[in-house]
């Protein structure tokens, strides 16, 4: 028997983190120095902004990730949608280069 609230919370909390990990993998795929284990999210985002522009979106993405990751904010459906949309925009822009 599973508790729906606990399971939902865990899945929701991973969602923004999931899209941010995909963003990091995208950076690696485009040969940005984005080693997930050693680079800070600030460094990775700075490199992405230099390569792809989109400073407002990437900064918002990082801020959202940090708030959810470190428990400043509990994730909502709106946060998940926002993370997904930002990731899609960045991926599209990166693919155009």
Secondary structure by P-SEA (a helix, b strand, c coil): cccaaaaaaaaaaaaaaaaaaaaaaaaaaaccccccccccaaaaaaaaaacccaaaaaaaaaaaaaaaaaccccccaaaaaaaaaaaaaaaaaaaac
